[in-house]
Amino acid sequence: MPEITTLFRHCPSCGRRFEIRIVGKKLIDEKVETDVRPSAYPPYSPYYNEVVEGVPVTVDIREFQYSYRCKHCGHQWSEVHTQRTEA
């Protein structure tokens, strides 16, 4: 990881709001899913009954494991974050 990002969050160990540094980022899982989303809906009418076809949308799902370190007490922990991108 070329750059180290500093955040201001609470440490789960000491509970103080100090500088939390991201010390690592690792890709855990990567998936590609295809969702079918409805296209434009017809205007509502009790006499208007039409089947609406869906539009396929590709969604890239990536799970990252971030490693953090508290600048105050030195506690290290990791969290998993999910990133969804529609293509």
N, C-alpha and C positions, 0 to 999 in steps of 0.2 A: 504494500500500500504506500504510494509515494508521498502522500500528504497526511498529516495527523490533524484531525478535526477536534476542536475543543468545544464542548457544550456546557451549559449551565443547567444541571439537574441535581436531584437528590440522590445521594449514595444510599443503597439499600443496607449497608453495614453501619455506617456512622450516622446516617440521616441528615447530614449537613448538606447545604446547597453550595457545593464547591465546583471547581472546574472538573469536568469529567472528560477524559480523553478517549477517543476511539483508537485502540491499539491494533485492531485487526478486523478484517472483513473477509468472510469466506463464503463462497457460493455452495449451498447445501443441495438444492434441488431446482431443476428447471423443467417446466412442463409447457406444452402448447395445447390449448383447448379451443374447440370451435363451438361457439354458442349460436343459436338461431334466435334472432330478435325480430319482432314484428316490424313490418314496414309501416308506412303512414296509415293511420286508422281512417276509415270512412266516417263521415259525419253521422252522428247518432240519429236514428229514426226507427220507430217501431216497425216500419214496413220495409226497411232496408236491411237485407241479410246477405252479406258477402263474406266469403272466406278470404282472409288476408294471409298472403304467403310471407314467410320469414326471410330475413336477410342474414346470411352467415357472417359471423364476426370472429376473427381469430384473436385469441387472448394469450399473451405470453405471461406465464406466472413464474417468478423467480423467488426463492427463499434464500436469504442471506443470514449468516450468523455474525453478529457484531460483537467484538470483545471490547469492554470498557475498563478503565482504571481510574479510581478516585485520586485526585491530586493531594487530598488532605490525609487520608488514612492508608492509601495504597491498595485498598480492596479491589480485586478484579472479578468481573462477572461477565456473562454473555447473554445476549437476547437474540431471538429469531424474529426477523422482519420479512414480510411478504410484499413484493412489488408486482403489481398487475399493469400490463401495458396492452392496450388494444391496437391492433394493426389493421 
